Amino acid sequence: MKITKAVFVSSSEKATGGPHTRLPEFAFIGRSNVGKSSLINCLCAQKGLAHTSSTPGKTQCINRFMINDSWYIVDLPGYGYAQMSHKRREKLASIISDYVDNAEDMVLLFVLLDSRHPIQKIDLEFLTSLGEKGIPFSIIYTKSDKSGTNALKARLEENAATLAQYWEPLPDILVTSSQDGNGREEVIDYIGTILNNITTH
């Protein structure tokens, strides 16, 4: 699959506040500063599509982008940004849970993890909550260009062992870098395969 068109469509605080066009949605979420907006821009080959910032917590709404006039990428607020007021953190948590629990058109939630670090407690809590709710998700590692090949391999193996304590089999895992484009085609093809399965069933 090729992404030939990507257009910002709506920003809302509710799952139901999006466009009226009912199309499959693939949502992206992760800890603040995991590189979520950068990855979305990389996938769509548009630098300024999703707002990126060196300051975590910049995405504070449910932002939808229509792709190829046939499906949506949904950019969700990040979680776990400590330098935010308690009230604001609660508000973002409410926005996230409203989307995850109520988005009727969400086909899959991509949970982004920084490939340089062990899986954090907050990530595990979020992932296990998805499992308890039966929310379909896959994992995307970001920033793979920041580590050497051996260090990256070791980190992914260590994280897989952590995940294996909770999931059997493991969720699907993809490895990316928005800096050098590593994994871009794999993510797009992965989405394309899911879309094909939807249309043929």
Backbone as CSV, one residue per row, in Angstrom:
resi,resn,N_x,N_y,N_z,CA_x,CA_y,CA_z,C_x,C_y,C_z
1,MET,0.835,-1.198,0.000,0.000,0.000,0.000,0.870,1.249,0.000
2,LYS,0.401,2.275,-0.667,1.074,3.575,-0.682,0.153,4.615,-0.062
3,ILE,0.721,5.517,0.732,-0.049,6.661,1.211,0.172,7.801,0.228
4,THR,-0.878,8.149,-0.500,-0.768,9.192,-1.526,-1.426,10.499,-1.110
5,LYS,-2.244,10.437,-0.045,-2.949,11.641,0.393,-3.190,11.561,1.897
6,ALA,-2.830,12.627,2.602,-3.048,12.685,4.046,-3.493,14.100,4.404
7,VAL,-4.674,14.211,5.005,-5.261,15.524,5.284,-5.776,15.575,6.717
8,PHE,-5.409,16.635,7.448,-5.968,16.839,8.780,-7.461,17.106,8.647
9,VAL,-8.262,16.390,9.459,-9.714,16.488,9.323,-10.377,17.101,10.550
10,SER,-9.981,16.660,11.742,-10.681,17.165,12.920,-9.859,17.004,14.186
11,SER,-10.201,17.827,15.173,-9.609,17.743,16.497,-10.750,17.823,17.503
12,SER,-10.806,16.863,18.429,-11.913,16.854,19.378,-11.461,16.243,20.694
13,GLU,-12.281,16.385,21.715,-11.968,15.806,23.010,-12.799,14.557,23.281
14,LYS,-13.658,14.201,22.344,-14.518,13.027,22.503,-14.358,12.098,21.302
15,ALA,-14.493,10.803,21.544,-14.415,9.818,20.458,-15.474,10.098,19.406
16,THR,-16.614,10.604,19.861,-17.731,10.860,18.940,-17.648,12.232,18.290
17,GLY,-16.607,13.003,18.614,-16.522,14.370,18.107,-15.817,14.491,16.774
18,GLY,-15.539,13.381,16.124,-14.813,13.398,14.856,-15.728,13.624,13.673
19,PRO,-15.202,13.405,12.479,-15.990,13.590,11.263,-17.125,12.568,11.178
20,HIS,-18.125,12.881,10.387,-19.281,11.991,10.255,-19.005,10.830,9.286
21,THR,-17.914,10.943,8.520,-17.567,9.868,7.597,-17.082,8.662,8.380
22,ARG,-17.795,7.557,8.293,-17.443,6.354,9.041,-16.419,5.536,8.257
23,LEU,-15.173,5.604,8.703,-14.083,4.881,8.046,-13.213,4.221,9.118
24,PRO,-12.459,3.175,8.740,-11.580,2.511,9.715,-10.556,3.490,10.289
25,GLU,-10.302,3.349,11.595,-9.344,4.218,12.271,-8.207,3.401,12.880
26,PHE,-6.982,3.885,12.669,-5.798,3.307,13.301,-5.220,4.386,14.213
27,ALA,-5.280,4.141,15.512,-4.880,5.159,16.482,-3.461,4.918,16.988
28,PHE,-2.785,6.017,17.308,-1.399,5.974,17.791,-1.328,6.633,19.161
29,ILE,-0.679,5.944,20.095,-0.554,6.470,21.457,0.777,6.020,22.045
30,GLY,1.241,6.719,23.057,2.467,6.332,23.740,2.788,7.368,24.799
31,ARG,3.845,7.113,25.558,4.270,8.102,26.541,4.644,9.396,25.818
32,SER,4.459,10.512,26.519,4.834,11.799,25.948,6.303,11.775,25.528
33,ASN,6.573,12.337,24.375,7.938,12.436,23.829,8.481,11.117,23.283
34,VAL,7.587,10.153,22.974,8.045,8.880,22.405,8.291,9.004,20.896
35,GLY,7.875,10.137,20.311,8.075,10.346,18.870,6.856,10.021,18.039
36,LYS,5.676,10.145,18.652,4.419,9.752,17.999,4.103,10.628,16.791
37,SER,4.117,11.947,16.994,3.787,12.850,15.882,4.821,12.755,14.762
38,SER,6.083,12.586,15.139,7.145,12.434,14.132,6.924,11.182,13.291
39,LEU,6.488,10.089,13.934,6.232,8.851,13.200,5.056,9.030,12.239
40,ILE,3.996,9.689,12.698,2.841,9.927,11.827,3.260,10.752,10.616
41,ASN,4.059,11.790,10.841,4.559,12.604,9.729,5.410,11.774,8.775
42,CYS,6.210,10.868,9.332,7.061,9.994,8.514,6.207,9.058,7.667
43,LEU,5.205,8.444,8.286,4.330,7.518,7.548,3.648,8.219,6.385
44,CYS,3.217,9.468,6.634,2.465,10.214,5.616,3.373,11.021,4.694
45,ALA,4.692,10.997,4.975,5.671,11.757,4.185,5.297,13.238,4.107
46,GLN,4.817,13.757,5.230,4.500,15.189,5.344,5.050,15.702,6.668
47,LYS,6.065,16.551,6.588,6.769,16.975,7.789,5.888,17.663,8.830
48,GLY,5.008,18.545,8.409,4.248,19.331,9.375,2.825,18.872,9.586
49,LEU,2.506,17.646,9.206,1.119,17.174,9.310,0.674,17.105,10.771
50,ALA,1.337,16.283,11.559,1.065,16.219,13.000,2.055,17.135,13.701
51,HIS,1.583,17.875,14.679,2.431,18.869,15.344,3.465,18.192,16.227
52,THR,4.728,18.435,15.929,5.808,17.872,16.742,6.421,18.966,17.600
53,SER,6.995,18.563,18.716,7.613,19.533,19.615,8.616,18.817,20.496
54,SER,9.654,19.542,20.931,10.596,18.960,21.890,9.982,18.966,23.285
55,THR,8.873,19.689,23.445,8.166,19.721,24.721,7.121,18.614,24.752
56,PRO,7.216,17.677,25.701,6.213,16.612,25.777,4.828,17.174,26.069
57,GLY,3.819,16.386,25.753,2.453,16.758,26.084,1.812,17.739,25.131
58,LYS,2.361,17.855,23.921,1.848,18.849,22.977,0.502,18.433,22.389
59,THR,0.342,17.136,22.091,-0.946,16.665,21.574,-1.927,16.551,22.734
60,GLN,-2.987,17.371,22.717,-3.910,17.385,23.847,-5.353,17.139,23.419
61,CYS,-5.527,16.668,22.189,-6.861,16.325,21.687,-6.759,15.052,20.845
62,ILE,-7.913,14.584,20.391,-7.970,13.463,19.456,-7.902,14.061,18.052
63,ASN,-6.768,13.902,17.389,-6.585,14.495,16.060,-6.698,13.417,14.986
64,ARG,-7.575,13.648,14.026,-7.793,12.671,12.954,-7.253,13.202,11.628
65,PHE,-6.593,12.294,10.905,-6.072,12.593,9.571,-6.657,11.572,8.596
66,MET,-7.302,12.058,7.539,-7.848,11.121,6.552,-6.754,10.721,5.582
67,ILE,-6.615,9.425,5.378,-5.567,8.874,4.525,-6.205,8.252,3.275
68,ASN,-5.729,8.687,2.127,-6.186,8.135,0.833,-7.716,8.131,0.688
69,ASP,-8.372,9.078,1.364,-9.843,9.193,1.318,-10.555,7.923,1.770
70,SER,-9.857,7.044,2.502,-10.482,5.751,2.802,-10.294,5.251,4.235
71,TRP,-9.393,5.864,5.017,-9.211,5.472,6.416,-8.542,6.611,7.177
72,TYR,-8.543,6.485,8.502,-7.982,7.553,9.337,-6.787,7.082,10.152
73,ILE,-5.814,7.983,10.300,-4.814,7.892,11.358,-5.320,8.808,12.471
74,VAL,-5.306,8.301,13.702,-5.750,9.091,14.846,-4.565,9.298,15.787
75,ASP,-4.242,10.559,16.040,-3.145,10.941,16.918,-3.738,11.254,18.290
76,LEU,-3.489,10.373,19.256,-4.035,10.550,20.600,-3.031,11.260,21.516
77,PRO,-3.516,11.914,22.572,-2.583,12.532,23.525,-1.649,11.496,24.122
78,GLY,-0.447,11.924,24.469,0.482,11.028,25.146,0.112,10.887,26.609
79,TYR,0.618,9.839,27.254,0.362,9.661,28.686,1.681,9.728,29.450
80,GLY,1.580,9.996,30.744,2.756,9.913,31.611,3.649,11.129,31.646
81,TYR,3.149,12.302,31.223,3.995,13.501,31.275,3.878,14.125,32.666
82,ALA,4.947,14.020,33.459,4.904,14.420,34.869,4.840,15.944,35.071
83,GLN,5.397,16.700,34.124,5.480,18.151,34.304,4.188,18.869,33.933
84,MET,3.091,18.222,34.080,1.789,18.787,33.737,0.954,18.814,35.013
85,SER,0.081,19.780,35.131,-0.746,19.868,36.331,-1.589,18.599,36.479
86,HIS,-1.910,18.277,37.729,-2.717,17.084,38.010,-4.053,17.155,37.276
87,LYS,-4.646,18.343,37.274,-5.940,18.528,36.625,-5.842,18.247,35.124
88,ARG,-4.751,18.739,34.500,-4.578,18.548,33.056,-4.309,17.078,32.741
89,ARG,-3.513,16.418,33.590,-3.233,14.989,33.386,-4.520,14.177,33.452
90,GLU,-5.369,14.522,34.422,-6.659,13.828,34.547,-7.524,14.048,33.311
91,LYS,-7.483,15.282,32.786,-8.266,15.611,31.597,-7.797,14.782,30.404
92,LEU,-6.475,14.702,30.210,-5.941,13.926,29.083,-6.242,12.441,29.254
93,ALA,-6.144,11.942,30.488,-6.473,10.530,30.753,-7.928,10.252,30.397
94,SER,-8.794,11.227,30.678,-10.214,11.083,30.355,-10.435,11.046,28.846
95,ILE,-9.705,11.911,28.113,-9.812,11.945,26.648,-9.350,10.614,26.051
96,ILE,-8.214,10.111,26.556,-7.657,8.841,26.060,-8.630,7.688,26.307
97,SER,-9.119,7.579,27.561,-9.992,6.442,27.879,-11.311,6.541,27.127
98,ASP,-11.808,7.759,26.907,-13.052,7.911,26.147,-12.871,7.370,24.731
99,TYR,-11.729,7.704,24.107,-11.493,7.210,22.748,-11.307,5.695,22.745
100,VAL,-10.408,5.209,23.587,-10.087,3.773,23.594,-11.334,2.927,23.887
101,ASP,-12.163,3.407,24.802,-13.336,2.629,25.211,-14.515,2.768,24.246
102,ASN,-14.614,3.905,23.563,-15.848,4.206,22.831,-15.720,4.406,21.317
103,ALA,-14.498,4.418,20.787,-14.340,4.663,19.349,-14.812,3.446,18.552
104,GLU,-15.962,3.559,17.941,-16.564,2.418,17.231,-15.785,2.016,15.985
105,ASP,-15.069,2.963,15.396,-14.380,2.684,14.127,-12.905,2.343,14.304
106,MET,-12.417,2.322,15.553,-11.010,1.986,15.754,-10.787,0.502,15.464
107,VAL,-9.937,0.243,14.491,-9.595,-1.126,14.119,-8.449,-1.638,14.989
108,LEU,-7.495,-0.746,15.267,-6.287,-1.147,15.991,-5.667,0.060,16.674
109,LEU,-5.116,-0.186,17.858,-4.377,0.845,18.578,-2.894,0.499,18.530
110,PHE,-2.096,1.393,17.978,-0.640,1.221,17.995,-0.098,1.879,19.264
111,VAL,0.541,1.088,20.114,1.165,1.634,21.321,2.656,1.792,21.032
112,LEU,3.153,3.021,21.136,4.547,3.315,20.798,5.430,3.244,22.037
113,LEU,6.578,2.587,21.883,7.562,2.473,22.950,8.912,2.936,22.427
114,ASP,9.684,3.614,23.268,11.024,4.075,22.897,11.964,2.869,22.922
115,SER,12.570,2.570,21.775,13.391,1.351,21.650,14.670,1.401,22.482
116,ARG,14.992,2.569,23.041,16.240,2.688,23.807,16.083,2.258,25.258
117,HIS,14.837,2.139,25.714,14.616,1.961,27.150,13.866,0.673,27.480
118,PRO,14.056,0.182,28.708,13.214,-0.931,29.160,11.760,-0.465,29.186
119,ILE,10.838,-1.403,29.095,9.429,-1.041,29.174,9.147,-0.469,30.558
120,GLN,8.573,0.737,30.568,8.306,1.420,31.826,7.052,0.858,32.499
121,LYS,6.966,1.076,33.804,5.811,0.617,34.572,4.518,1.196,33.995
122,ILE,4.541,2.475,33.623,3.331,3.120,33.102,2.897,2.494,31.768
123,ASP,3.883,2.053,30.964,3.561,1.375,29.702,2.892,0.029,29.978
124,LEU,3.460,-0.724,30.908,2.900,-2.035,31.243,1.478,-1.901,31.794
125,GLU,1.275,-0.883,32.625,-0.068,-0.658,33.180,-1.059,-0.355,32.065
126,PHE,-0.628,0.476,31.102,-1.512,0.831,29.995,-1.786,-0.393,29.120
127,LEU,-0.738,-1.138,28.800,-0.893,-2.321,27.949,-1.783,-3.378,28.608
128,THR,-1.592,-3.618,29.896,-2.412,-4.630,30.569,-3.870,-4.183,30.665
129,SER,-4.092,-2.866,30.785,-5.473,-2.373,30.799,-6.149,-2.633,29.458
130,LEU,-5.388,-2.516,28.361,-5.931,-2.823,27.037,-6.297,-4.302,26.957
131,GLY,-5.396,-5.139,27.476,-5.650,-6.580,27.469,-6.904,-6.937,28.250
132,GLU,-7.080,-6.289,29.401,-8.253,-6.565,30.241,-9.547,-6.153,29.543
133,LYS,-9.465,-5.084,28.744,-10.656,-4.583,28.043,-10.862,-5.258,26.684
134,GLY,-9.894,-6.075,26.264,-10.003,-6.733,24.965,-9.811,-5.779,23.798
135,ILE,-9.019,-4.706,24.022,-8.749,-3.730,22.953,-7.629,-4.273,22.068
136,PRO,-7.842,-4.362,20.745,-6.784,-4.851,19.855,-5.644,-3.836,19.740
137,PHE,-4.425,-4.300,19.959,-3.285,-3.378,19.862,-2.058,-4.091,19.308
138,SER,-1.167,-3.287,18.743,0.162,-3.748,18.335,1.170,-2.749,18.884
139,ILE,2.405,-3.163,18.966,3.457,-2.303,19.515,4.366,-1.811,18.400
140,ILE,4.674,-0.516,18.436,5.665,0.050,17.513,6.805,0.639,18.344
141,TYR,8.007,0.130,18.124,9.180,0.746,18.736,9.629,1.926,17.877
142,THR,9.944,3.038,18.530,10.409,4.240,17.829,11.900,4.465,18.102
143,LYS,12.487,5.378,17.339,13.862,5.863,17.552,14.905,4.745,17.456
144,SER,14.680,3.801,16.537,15.622,2.682,16.399,16.988,3.129,15.892
145,ASP,17.034,4.332,15.302,18.317,4.850,14.786,19.238,5.304,15.909
146,LYS,18.713,5.431,17.130,19.502,5.985,18.237,20.390,4.933,18.900
147,SER,20.220,3.664,18.532,21.012,2.591,19.144,21.751,1.806,18.070
148,GLY,22.876,1.223,18.452,23.578,0.328,17.544,22.782,-0.955,17.364
149,THR,23.105,-1.714,16.329,22.355,-2.931,16.002,22.292,-3.903,17.168
150,ASN,23.431,-4.156,17.818,23.470,-5.134,18.916,22.699,-4.641,20.142
151,ALA,22.868,-3.344,20.446,22.171,-2.771,21.604,20.668,-2.802,21.382
152,LEU,20.242,-2.492,20.161,18.813,-2.508,19.833,18.257,-3.926,19.966
153,LYS,18.977,-4.899,19.412,18.548,-6.300,19.465,18.418,-6.769,20.920
154,ALA,19.400,-6.409,21.736,19.386,-6.816,23.145,18.206,-6.188,23.882
155,ARG,17.964,-4.920,23.612,16.857,-4.229,24.275,15.511,-4.843,23.883
156,LEU,15.327,-5.110,22.593,14.056,-5.682,22.136,13.839,-7.077,22.714
157,GLU,14.917,-7.855,22.827,14.805,-9.193,23.414,14.445,-9.112,24.899
158,GLU,15.065,-8.168,25.595,14.772,-7.979,27.017,13.312,-7.552,27.207
159,ASN,12.863,-6.621,26.362,11.480,-6.152,26.468,10.481,-7.253,26.098
160,ALA,10.861,-8.083,25.117,9.979,-9.203,24.727,9.817,-10.172,25.898
161,ALA,10.893,-10.379,26.646,10.829,-11.275,27.816,9.895,-10.690,28.877
162,THR,9.936,-9.363,29.029,9.027,-8.700,29.978,7.579,-8.870,29.531
163,LEU,7.325,-8.630,28.249,5.966,-8.749,27.714,5.441,-10.184,27.801
164,ALA,6.367,-11.148,27.627,5.971,-12.561,27.633,5.426,-13.007,28.990
165,GLN,5.701,-12.218,30.034,5.145,-12.533,31.348,3.644,-12.242,31.395
166,TYR,3.175,-11.445,30.421,1.775,-11.024,30.417,1.001,-11.547,29.203
167,TRP,1.704,-11.789,28.086,1.006,-12.178,26.855,1.604,-13.431,26.245
168,GLU,0.713,-14.298,25.807,1.108,-15.492,25.059,0.032,-15.754,24.016
169,PRO,0.280,-15.601,22.739,1.552,-15.133,22.172,1.734,-13.629,22.362
170,LEU,2.909,-13.134,22.013,3.194,-11.703,22.102,2.362,-10.932,21.086
171,PRO,2.022,-9.675,21.398,1.361,-8.839,20.387,2.316,-8.609,19.209
172,ASP,1.764,-8.233,18.047,2.616,-7.917,16.896,3.504,-6.721,17.236
173,ILE,4.760,-6.789,16.794,5.740,-5.747,17.113,6.420,-5.270,15.839
174,LEU,6.485,-3.942,15.675,7.169,-3.324,14.545,8.233,-2.366,15.079
175,VAL,9.304,-2.195,14.330,10.421,-1.348,14.763,10.629,-0.237,13.741
176,THR,10.674,1.021,14.220,10.724,2.160,13.295,11.730,3.223,13.723
177,SER,12.013,4.087,12.783,12.728,5.338,13.052,12.179,6.397,12.102
178,SER,11.633,7.457,12.659,11.130,8.529,11.797,12.290,9.344,11.238
179,GLN,13.472,9.180,11.850,14.652,9.914,11.398,15.168,9.375,10.064
180,ASP,15.309,8.055,9.959,15.849,7.482,8.721,14.810,6.680,7.923
181,GLY,13.580,6.645,8.420,12.510,5.968,7.676,12.470,4.462,7.872
182,ASN,13.337,3.948,8.743,13.340,2.509,8.996,11.967,2.070,9.507
183,GLY,11.432,0.997,8.911,10.160,0.438,9.349,8.926,1.115,8.783
184,ARG,9.111,2.216,8.054,7.952,2.952,7.515,7.098,2.061,6.620
185,GLU,7.733,1.422,5.647,6.985,0.579,4.702,6.325,-0.598,5.425
186,GLU,7.006,-1.125,6.438,6.453,-2.263,7.175,5.157,-1.876,7.892
187,VAL,5.147,-0.682,8.494,3.939,-0.235,9.196,2.802,-0.006,8.205
188,ILE,3.118,0.652,7.089,2.091,0.930,6.076,1.540,-0.371,5.492
189,ASP,2.426,-1.312,5.195,1.973,-2.606,4.655,1.149,-3.380,5.689
190,TYR,1.540,-3.267,6.963,0.816,-3.930,8.049,-0.622,-3.404,8.100
191,ILE,-0.760,-2.075,8.017,-2.098,-1.467,7.999,-2.851,-1.906,6.749
192,GLY,-2.154,-1.917,5.612,-2.778,-2.317,4.349,-3.334,-3.739,4.408
193,THR,-2.593,-4.640,5.031,-3.049,-6.028,5.166,-4.327,-6.101,5.996
194,ILE,-4.367,-5.336,7.094,-5.562,-5.322,7.948,-6.753,-4.750,7.180
195,LEU,-6.531,-3.675,6.436,-7.609,-3.072,5.654,-8.144,-4.049,4.605
196,ASN,-7.230,-4.786,3.974,-7.649,-5.786,2.979,-8.503,-6.873,3.612
197,ASN,-8.118,-7.275,4.832,-8.898,-8.293,5.534,-10.294,-7.802,5.885
198,ILE,-10.385,-6.506,6.199,-11.692,-5.930,6.531,-12.609,-5.934,5.319
199,THR,-12.049,-5.541,4.169,-12.878,-5.416,2.952,-13.232,-6.772,2.358
200,THR,-12.437,-7.796,2.657,-12.719,-9.110,2.059,-13.570,-9.994,2.967
201,HIS,-13.861,-9.496,4.199,-14.689,-10.309,5.108,-16.039,-9.656,5.309
